[in-house]
């Protein structure tokens, strides 16, 4: 992908809107139990409730590393039409800035029928490099809070996610997403 400088983007932003860079990604959340390490006696596997249900949904999220702002939406699928809905809602929530979203190369992000709102641009990170996207650290932190928990249905999981996401204040999001190259 072409490297764009802040000066170049400022020249091309519509109506002279201030520039904001966001790290954007999606993650699947489901009823399959998130397992993490536990301290046990050497050689003993950790014991915990485990659920094998595979119902899931996707949480779309964008984090502004400079300000610590976050924007999240839940959708039942990861595809072009759902990504379009996310982009439209995101643009409507942030009308006073020109928003550059750093995204991976998922098919949904490259859908041919995608129409970018006037205050949104996409920059694609190199393929197969999730470690370059700061949003991955946000998903890890959220899933750490869900570790070893079981839910009766997706609605219960969504209800548990709301306070976790609301608890991600600007300082926390900034510390998770402030990569030096952004």
C-alpha positions in Angstrom: 0.0 0.0 0.0 1.0 3.5 -0.7 2.5 5.3 2.3 0.5 8.4 3.0 2.0 11.2 5.2 -0.1 13.3 7.5 0.6 16.4 5.3 -0.7 14.6 2.2 -3.8 13.5 4.0 -4.4 17.0 5.4 -4.2 18.3 1.8 -6.9 15.8 0.7 -9.3 15.9 3.6 -12.7 17.3 2.7 -13.6 20.7 4.0 -10.4 20.9 6.0 -11.6 18.5 8.7 -9.0 17.6 11.4 -7.4 14.3 10.8 -7.9 11.3 13.2 -6.2 7.9 12.7 -8.0 4.8 14.0 -7.0 1.2 14.3 -10.0 -0.9 13.2 -10.6 -4.6 13.4 -13.2 -7.3 14.1 -13.2 -10.2 16.5 -15.5 -13.1 16.9 -17.1 -13.6 20.3 -19.1 -16.8 21.0 -20.3 -19.3 23.5 -17.1 -21.4 23.1 -15.3 -20.8 26.4 -12.2 -18.5 26.2 -9.4 -20.4 27.9 -6.4 -18.8 29.5 -3.5 -20.0 31.6 -4.1 -20.8 35.2 -1.5 -21.5 37.9 -1.6 -25.1 38.9 0.8 -27.7 40.3 3.4 -28.8 37.7 1.9 -31.4 35.4 -1.7 -30.7 36.3 -4.0 -29.3 33.7 -6.1 -26.3 34.8 -9.7 -27.1 35.8 -12.5 -24.9 34.8 -16.0 -24.9 33.4 -15.9 -25.3 29.6 -18.6 -24.9 27.1 -18.5 -26.3 23.5 -21.3 -24.2 22.0 -20.3 -22.5 18.8 -22.9 -19.7 18.3 -21.1 -16.4 17.8 -21.2 -12.9 16.6 -18.6 -10.3 15.5 -17.6 -7.2 17.4 -16.4 -4.5 15.1 -14.2 -1.9 16.7 -12.1 1.1 16.1 -9.7 2.8 18.5 -8.0 6.2 18.1 -4.5 5.7 19.6 -3.8 9.4 20.0 -7.0 10.2 21.9 -8.0 6.9 23.3 -11.5 7.1 21.8 -13.2 3.9 20.9 -16.2 2.9 18.8 -17.7 -0.7 18.9 -20.6 -2.4 17.2 -21.9 -6.0 17.2 -23.0 -7.8 14.0 -24.0 -11.3 13.3 -21.6 -11.7 10.4 -18.2 -10.5 9.0 -18.9 -9.4 5.4 -19.0 -6.4 3.1 -22.6 -5.3 3.8 -22.1 -5.4 7.6 -18.8 -3.6 7.2 -20.6 -1.0 5.2 -23.1 -0.5 8.0 -20.2 -0.1 10.5 -18.6 2.5 8.3 -21.8 4.5 7.9 -22.5 4.5 11.6 -18.9 5.3 12.5 -18.9 8.2 10.0 -22.1 9.5 11.4 -20.7 9.3 15.0 -17.5 11.2 14.0 -18.7 13.9 11.5 -16.3 16.6 12.6 -13.1 14.7 11.8 -11.6 13.1 8.7 -11.1 9.5 9.9 -8.4 7.2 8.5 -9.0 3.6 9.5 -6.0 1.2 9.5 -7.5 -2.1 8.5 -6.3 -5.6 7.6 -6.9 -7.2 4.2 -10.1 -9.0 5.1 -12.4 -9.6 2.2 -15.1 -7.4 3.9 -12.7 -4.5 3.8 -12.0 -4.9 0.1 -15.6 -5.6 -1.0 -16.2 -4.1 -4.5 -19.6 -2.6 -3.6 -18.2 -0.7 -0.6 -18.9 3.0 -0.6 -16.7 5.0 1.8 -18.4 7.9 3.6 -16.8 11.3 2.7 -15.1 11.6 6.1 -13.6 8.1 6.1 -10.5 6.6 4.3 -9.0 3.2 4.6 -5.3 2.3 4.8 -4.5 -1.4 4.5 -1.8 -2.9 6.6 0.5 -5.5 5.1 -1.1 -9.0 4.6 -0.8 -11.6 7.3 0.6 -9.1 9.9 -2.0 -8.9 12.7 0.7 -7.8 15.1 0.8 -4.4 13.3 -2.8 -3.6 14.2 -3.2 -2.1 17.7 -6.9 -3.2 17.8 -5.7 -6.8 18.3 -4.5 -5.8 21.8 -7.9 -4.5 22.6 -9.5 -7.8 21.7 -7.0 -9.7 23.8 -7.8 -7.4 26.8 -11.5 -7.9 26.4 -11.2 -11.7 26.0 -9.0 -11.9 29.1 -11.9 -10.5 31.0 -14.2 -13.2 29.6 -11.7 -16.1 30.3 -13.3 -19.2 31.8 -16.8 -17.7 31.8 -19.7 -19.6 30.3 -22.9 -18.0 29.0 -26.4 -19.4 28.4 -26.8 -17.6 25.1 -25.4 -14.8 22.9 -27.6 -12.2 24.6 -26.0 -13.1 28.0 -22.6 -12.8 26.4 -23.4 -9.4 24.9 -24.8 -8.2 28.3 -21.4 -9.3 29.8 -19.5 -7.4 27.1 -21.2 -4.1 27.6 -19.6 -3.2 31.0 -16.2 -4.5 29.8 -16.2 -2.3 26.8 -17.6 0.7 28.8 -14.8 0.1 31.3 -12.2 0.7 28.6 -11.5 4.4 29.3 -9.4 6.6 27.2 -6.2 6.0 29.1 -6.6 2.2 28.8 -7.4 2.3 25.1 -4.5 4.7 24.5 -2.1 2.4 26.4 -3.3 -0.6 24.4 -3.3 1.1 21.0 -0.5 3.7 21.1 2.0 2.0 18.7 5.0 4.2 17.9 4.5 4.0 14.2 1.0 5.6 14.3 
